[in-house]
Amino acid sequence: MNNKIEQPRIPEPELLLPQQIHSLASKDEFSRCLISGALIEYQDAARVSFDKVIFKNVTITESSLHGIELTDVIFDHCDLSNVDFSEAFMHRTEFRDCRLIGTDFTRARFQNVSVTGCIGEFAVFRFANFKAASFERSSLISADYYQSALNGLYFSECNLDQATLAGCKLKDIDLSDCEFTGLVVDLQDLDGCVISAEQAASFAGLLGLVIKY
């Protein structure tokens, strides 16, 4: 994990109260609990908050959790595909080996958040605000970061093929060890972006250049 990112401050799992959740209501609050092996489906709740919580092997499906608030939270081997997390607020939160396919993080705020070993293909991060966050060893094929603020965002060993970074200022964003054959970007935002020599051909195509080997 990027050592600039604060890790969740959670008691040891044995000190957390095991809790089963099957339904959620708007503005529900959960604290100091371990949620394991749960299936949460067909929920529509806003501003639910979780503080010092571990989700382990949890599946959330067919649900809208708009404006969810996550502080000191770990998602471990969870399936959150296609869940609506738009306008979420996340602080000291980790996603470990999770499925985030098509998950909607539109206008979410990421502060001290790490996403590691996850499948986030077609995930939506439009207009999101990142401050000290990382994506590591994750598949982000066709993920959409349109017009997001990428301050302090760190990518490492991710597949970003065909991801949308249009409208994102890419100065100091290091993509050099990521995999992609093409990205959706605006040329004026590429200034200061860090890439490898091998990746230069992909960007040369955006400029209309032809590289002769």
C-alpha positions as YAML, in Angstrom:
chain: A
units: angstrom
residues:
- id: 1
  name: MET
  ca: [0.00, 0.00, 0.00]
- id: 2
  name: ASN
  ca: [1.13, 3.56, -0.64]
- id: 3
  name: ASN
  ca: [2.63, 4.61, 2.68]
- id: 4
  name: LYS
  ca: [1.13, 8.07, 2.36]
- id: 5
  name: ILE
  ca: [-2.34, 6.63, 2.86]
- id: 6
  name: GLU
  ca: [-3.64, 6.23, 6.39]
- id: 7
  name: GLN
  ca: [-4.90, 2.75, 7.18]
- id: 8
  name: PRO
  ca: [-8.26, 2.06, 8.82]
- id: 9
  name: ARG
  ca: [-8.20, 2.36, 12.59]
- id: 10
  name: ILE
  ca: [-10.13, -0.74, 13.58]
- id: 11
  name: PRO
  ca: [-9.88, -2.93, 16.70]
- id: 12
  name: GLU
  ca: [-8.78, -6.53, 16.27]
- id: 13
  name: PRO
  ca: [-11.55, -8.60, 14.61]
- id: 14
  name: GLU
  ca: [-12.13, -10.61, 17.81]
- id: 15
  name: LEU
  ca: [-13.04, -7.34, 19.57]
- id: 16
  name: LEU
  ca: [-15.72, -6.49, 17.01]
- id: 17
  name: LEU
  ca: [-19.34, -7.49, 17.54]
- id: 18
  name: PRO
  ca: [-20.53, -10.00, 14.91]
- id: 19
  name: GLN
  ca: [-23.61, -8.63, 13.24]
- id: 20
  name: GLN
  ca: [-25.93, -9.85, 10.52]
- id: 21
  name: ILE
  ca: [-27.58, -7.29, 8.26]
- id: 22
  name: HIS
  ca: [-30.40, -8.14, 5.90]
- id: 23
  name: SER
  ca: [-32.07, -4.75, 5.51]
- id: 24
  name: LEU
  ca: [-31.01, -1.11, 5.69]
- id: 25
  name: ALA
  ca: [-32.91, 2.11, 6.28]
- id: 26
  name: SER
  ca: [-31.80, 5.64, 5.50]
- id: 27
  name: LYS
  ca: [-29.48, 7.13, 8.13]
- id: 28
  name: ASP
  ca: [-28.86, 3.80, 9.85]
- id: 29
  name: GLU
  ca: [-25.62, 3.79, 11.85]
- id: 30
  name: PHE
  ca: [-23.32, 0.83, 12.47]
- id: 31
  name: SER
  ca: [-20.16, 0.88, 14.60]
- id: 32
  name: ARG
  ca: [-17.50, -1.56, 15.80]
- id: 33
  name: CYS
  ca: [-18.91, -4.64, 14.15]
- id: 34
  name: LEU
  ca: [-17.91, -7.54, 11.91]
- id: 35
  name: ILE
  ca: [-20.30, -8.34, 9.07]
- id: 36
  name: SER
  ca: [-19.40, -11.70, 7.56]
- id: 37
  name: GLY
  ca: [-20.97, -13.88, 4.88]
- id: 38
  name: ALA
  ca: [-24.05, -11.70, 4.49]
- id: 39
  name: LEU
  ca: [-26.21, -11.25, 1.41]
- id: 40
  name: ILE
  ca: [-27.71, -7.77, 1.29]
- id: 41
  name: GLU
  ca: [-30.06, -7.29, -1.64]
- id: 42
  name: TYR
  ca: [-32.79, -5.01, -2.97]
- id: 43
  name: GLN
  ca: [-32.00, -2.18, -0.55]
- id: 44
  name: ASP
  ca: [-32.62, 1.53, -1.15]
- id: 45
  name: ALA
  ca: [-31.21, 3.60, 1.71]
- id: 46
  name: ALA
  ca: [-29.43, 6.95, 1.85]
- id: 47
  name: ARG
  ca: [-26.74, 8.26, 4.20]
- id: 48
  name: VAL
  ca: [-26.14, 4.96, 5.96]
- id: 49
  name: SER
  ca: [-22.95, 5.22, 8.02]
- id: 50
  name: PHE
  ca: [-20.40, 2.58, 9.02]
- id: 51
  name: ASP
  ca: [-17.61, 3.34, 11.51]
- id: 52
  name: LYS
  ca: [-14.91, 0.81, 12.44]
- id: 53
  name: VAL
  ca: [-16.53, -2.03, 10.53]
- id: 54
  name: ILE
  ca: [-15.14, -5.04, 8.65]
- id: 55
  name: PHE
  ca: [-17.16, -6.54, 5.80]
- id: 56
  name: LYS
  ca: [-15.88, -10.03, 4.98]
- id: 57
  name: ASN
  ca: [-17.28, -12.18, 2.15]
- id: 58
  name: VAL
  ca: [-20.34, -9.93, 1.90]
- id: 59
  name: THR
  ca: [-22.41, -9.56, -1.26]
- id: 60
  name: ILE
  ca: [-24.50, -6.44, -1.87]
- id: 61
  name: THR
  ca: [-26.66, -6.61, -4.96]
- id: 62
  name: GLU
  ca: [-29.50, -4.74, -6.65]
- id: 63
  name: SER
  ca: [-29.09, -1.93, -4.11]
- id: 64
  name: SER
  ca: [-28.75, 1.85, -3.91]
- id: 65
  name: LEU
  ca: [-26.76, 3.16, -0.94]
- id: 66
  name: HIS
  ca: [-26.54, 6.76, -2.07]
- id: 67
  name: GLY
  ca: [-24.36, 8.96, 0.13]
- id: 68
  name: ILE
  ca: [-23.00, 6.08, 2.22]
- id: 69
  name: GLU
  ca: [-20.47, 7.21, 4.85]
- id: 70
  name: LEU
  ca: [-17.51, 4.90, 5.50]
- id: 71
  name: THR
  ca: [-14.91, 5.70, 8.17]
- id: 72
  name: ASP
  ca: [-12.32, 3.13, 9.23]
- id: 73
  name: VAL
  ca: [-13.89, 0.37, 7.14]
- id: 74
  name: ILE
  ca: [-12.47, -2.72, 5.40]
- id: 75
  name: PHE
  ca: [-14.21, -4.63, 2.59]
- id: 76
  name: ASP
  ca: [-12.49, -8.01, 2.31]
- id: 77
  name: HIS
  ca: [-13.45, -10.37, -0.55]
- id: 78
  name: CYS
  ca: [-16.80, -8.66, -1.06]
- id: 79
  name: ASP
  ca: [-18.97, -8.42, -4.17]
- id: 80
  name: LEU
  ca: [-20.29, -4.87, -4.59]
- id: 81
  name: SER
  ca: [-20.89, -5.03, -8.33]
- id: 82
  name: ASN
  ca: [-23.38, -2.51, -9.73]
- id: 83
  name: VAL
  ca: [-24.17, -1.06, -6.30]
- id: 84
  name: ASP
  ca: [-25.01, 2.68, -6.24]
- id: 85
  name: PHE
  ca: [-22.44, 4.33, -3.95]
- id: 86
  name: SER
  ca: [-22.86, 7.74, -5.59]
- id: 87
  name: GLU
  ca: [-21.88, 10.73, -3.42]
- id: 88
  name: ALA
  ca: [-20.27, 8.38, -0.89]
- id: 89
  name: PHE
  ca: [-17.80, 9.71, 1.64]
- id: 90
  name: MET
  ca: [-14.93, 7.34, 2.42]
- id: 91
  name: HIS
  ca: [-12.13, 7.98, 4.91]
- id: 92
  name: ARG
  ca: [-9.51, 5.39, 5.90]
- id: 93
  name: THR
  ca: [-11.27, 2.68, 3.91]
- id: 94
  name: GLU
  ca: [-9.84, -0.38, 2.16]
- id: 95
  name: PHE
  ca: [-11.24, -2.58, -0.59]
- id: 96
  name: ARG
  ca: [-9.32, -5.88, -0.65]
- id: 97
  name: ASP
  ca: [-9.87, -8.46, -3.41]
- id: 98
  name: CYS
  ca: [-13.38, -7.20, -4.10]
- id: 99
  name: ARG
  ca: [-15.62, -7.23, -7.16]
- id: 100
  name: LEU
  ca: [-16.54, -3.66, -8.10]
- id: 101
  name: ILE
  ca: [-17.79, -4.33, -11.62]
- id: 102
  name: GLY
  ca: [-19.98, -1.43, -12.68]
- id: 103
  name: THR
  ca: [-20.13, -0.01, -9.16]
- id: 104
  name: ASP
  ca: [-21.25, 3.63, -9.21]
- id: 105
  name: PHE
  ca: [-19.00, 6.02, -7.25]
- id: 106
  name: THR
  ca: [-20.17, 9.18, -9.05]
- id: 107
  name: ARG
  ca: [-19.28, 12.33, -7.07]
- id: 108
  name: ALA
  ca: [-17.84, 10.22, -4.25]
- id: 109
  name: ARG
  ca: [-15.07, 11.53, -2.00]
- id: 110
  name: PHE
  ca: [-12.08, 9.26, -1.44]
- id: 111
  name: GLN
  ca: [-9.73, 10.23, 1.39]
- id: 112
  name: ASN
  ca: [-7.11, 7.73, 2.53]
- id: 113
  name: VAL
  ca: [-8.71, 4.95, 0.50]
- id: 114
  name: SER
  ca: [-6.95, 1.94, -1.02]
- id: 115
  name: VAL
  ca: [-8.30, -0.44, -3.64]
- id: 116
  name: THR
  ca: [-6.10, -3.55, -3.90]
- id: 117
  name: GLY
  ca: [-6.49, -6.71, -5.98]
- id: 118
  name: CYS
  ca: [-9.99, -5.73, -7.09]
- id: 119
  name: ILE
  ca: [-11.97, -6.19, -10.30]
- id: 120
  name: GLY
  ca: [-13.37, -2.75, -11.07]
- id: 121
  name: GLU
  ca: [-14.19, -3.05, -14.75]
- id: 122
  name: PHE
  ca: [-16.75, -0.49, -15.94]
- id: 123
  name: ALA
  ca: [-16.80, 1.10, -12.47]
- id: 124
  name: VAL
  ca: [-17.94, 4.73, -12.52]
- id: 125
  name: PHE
  ca: [-15.91, 7.39, -10.70]
- id: 126
  name: ARG
  ca: [-17.27, 10.43, -12.58]
- id: 127
  name: PHE
  ca: [-16.77, 13.79, -10.85]
- id: 128
  name: ALA
  ca: [-15.19, 12.01, -7.86]
- id: 129
  name: ASN
  ca: [-12.70, 13.71, -5.57]
- id: 130
  name: PHE
  ca: [-9.58, 11.75, -4.66]
- id: 131
  name: LYS
  ca: [-7.25, 12.85, -1.88]
- id: 132
  name: ALA
  ca: [-4.61, 10.31, -0.85]
- id: 133
  name: ALA
  ca: [-5.99, 7.23, -2.58]
- id: 134
  name: SER
  ca: [-4.55, 4.27, -4.45]
- id: 135
  name: PHE
  ca: [-5.50, 1.58, -6.94]
- id: 136
  name: GLU
  ca: [-3.07, -1.34, -6.89]
- id: 137
  name: ARG
  ca: [-3.00, -4.64, -8.79]
- id: 138
  name: SER
  ca: [-6.57, -4.08, -9.93]
- id: 139
  name: SER
  ca: [-8.43, -4.48, -13.22]
- id: 140
  name: LEU
  ca: [-9.98, -1.14, -14.17]
- id: 141
  name: ILE
  ca: [-10.78, -1.88, -17.80]
- id: 142
  name: SER
  ca: [-13.21, 0.74, -19.15]
- id: 143
  name: ALA
  ca: [-13.52, 2.41, -15.73]
- id: 144
  name: ASP
  ca: [-14.78, 5.99, -15.99]
- id: 145
  name: TYR
  ca: [-12.99, 8.80, -14.10]
- id: 146
  name: TYR
  ca: [-14.47, 11.63, -16.21]
- id: 147
  name: GLN
  ca: [-13.74, 15.07, -14.71]
- id: 148
  name: SER
  ca: [-12.52, 13.68, -11.41]
- id: 149
  name: ALA
  ca: [-10.01, 15.47, -9.18]
- id: 150
  name: LEU
  ca: [-7.04, 13.09, -8.93]
- id: 151
  name: ASN
  ca: [-5.08, 14.88, -6.20]
- id: 152
  name: GLY
  ca: [-2.75, 12.41, -4.56]
- id: 153
  name: LEU
  ca: [-4.11, 9.46, -6.56]
- id: 154
  name: TYR
  ca: [-1.68, 6.57, -7.04]
- id: 155
  name: PHE
  ca: [-1.93, 3.76, -9.60]
- id: 156
  name: SER
  ca: [0.28, 0.67, -9.46]
- id: 157
  name: GLU
  ca: [0.16, -2.45, -11.66]
- id: 158
  name: CYS
  ca: [-3.41, -1.84, -12.81]
- id: 159
  name: ASN
  ca: [-5.07, -2.68, -16.11]
- id: 160
  name: LEU
  ca: [-6.47, 0.65, -17.30]
- id: 161
  name: ASP
  ca: [-7.22, -0.36, -20.86]
- id: 162
  name: GLN
  ca: [-9.84, 1.95, -22.40]
- id: 163
  name: ALA
  ca: [-10.40, 3.73, -19.10]
- id: 164
  name: THR
  ca: [-11.82, 7.24, -19.36]
- id: 165
  name: LEU
  ca: [-9.62, 9.97, -17.87]
- id: 166
  name: ALA
  ca: [-11.06, 12.80, -19.96]
- id: 167
  name: GLY
  ca: [-11.36, 16.04, -18.04]
- id: 168
  name: CYS
  ca: [-8.80, 14.87, -15.44]
- id: 169
  name: LYS
  ca: [-5.59, 16.77, -14.83]
- id: 170
  name: LEU
  ca: [-2.91, 14.09, -15.09]
- id: 171
  name: LYS
  ca: [0.10, 16.08, -13.86]
- id: 172
  name: ASP
  ca: [2.21, 13.83, -11.59]
- id: 173
  name: ILE
  ca: [-0.08, 10.84, -12.17]
- id: 174
  name: ASP
  ca: [2.25, 7.87, -12.70]
- id: 175
  name: LEU
  ca: [0.88, 5.25, -15.09]
- id: 176
  name: SER
  ca: [4.26, 3.79, -15.98]
- id: 177
  name: ASP
  ca: [3.69, 0.30, -14.56]
- id: 178
  name: CYS
  ca: [0.05, 0.05, -15.60]
- id: 179
  name: GLU
  ca: [-1.28, -1.85, -18.60]
- id: 180
  name: PHE
  ca: [-3.28, -0.30, -21.42]
- id: 181
  name: THR
  ca: [-3.41, -0.14, -25.18]
- id: 182
  name: GLY
  ca: [-5.56, 2.97, -25.18]
- id: 183
  name: LEU
  ca: [-7.06, 5.57, -22.85]
- id: 184
  name: VAL
  ca: [-9.76, 8.19, -23.29]
- id: 185
  name: VAL
  ca: [-8.00, 11.44, -22.37]
- id: 186
  name: ASP
  ca: [-7.90, 15.10, -23.33]
- id: 187
  name: LEU
  ca: [-4.57, 16.13, -24.86]
- id: 188
  name: GLN
  ca: [-4.39, 19.33, -22.81]
- id: 189
  name: ASP
  ca: [-4.53, 17.30, -19.59]
- id: 190
  name: LEU
  ca: [-1.53, 15.08, -20.38]
- id: 191
  name: ASP
  ca: [1.09, 17.64, -19.33]
- id: 192
  name: GLY
  ca: [3.19, 16.10, -16.56]
- id: 193
  name: CYS
  ca: [1.71, 12.60, -16.78]
- id: 194
  name: VAL
  ca: [4.35, 9.93, -16.11]
- id: 195
  name: ILE
  ca: [4.43, 7.02, -18.57]
- id: 196
  name: SER
  ca: [6.92, 4.36, -19.65]
- id: 197
  name: ALA
  ca: [8.79, 4.34, -22.94]
- id: 198
  name: GLU
  ca: [6.68, 1.36, -24.05]
- id: 199
  name: GLN
  ca: [3.47, 3.30, -23.41]
- id: 200
  name: ALA
  ca: [4.61, 6.26, -25.46]
- id: 201
  name: ALA
  ca: [3.28, 4.69, -28.67]
- id: 202
  name: SER
  ca: [-0.27, 4.75, -27.30]
- id: 203
  name: PHE
  ca: [-0.03, 8.44, -26.52]
- id: 204
  name: ALA
  ca: [1.70, 9.21, -29.81]
- id: 205
  name: GLY
  ca: [-1.41, 7.95, -31.55]
- id: 206
  name: LEU
  ca: [-3.46, 10.56, -29.72]
- id: 207
  name: LEU
  ca: [-1.19, 13.21, -31.18]
- id: 208
  name: GLY
  ca: [-1.58, 11.84, -34.70]
- id: 209
  name: LEU
  ca: [2.02, 10.67, -34.81]
- id: 210
  name: VAL
  ca: [3.18, 7.51, -36.54]
- id: 211
  name: ILE
  ca: [6.08, 5.71, -34.89]
- id: 212
  name: LYS
  ca: [8.42, 3.98, -37.34]
- id: 213
  name: TYR
  ca: [10.27, 0.95, -35.97]
...
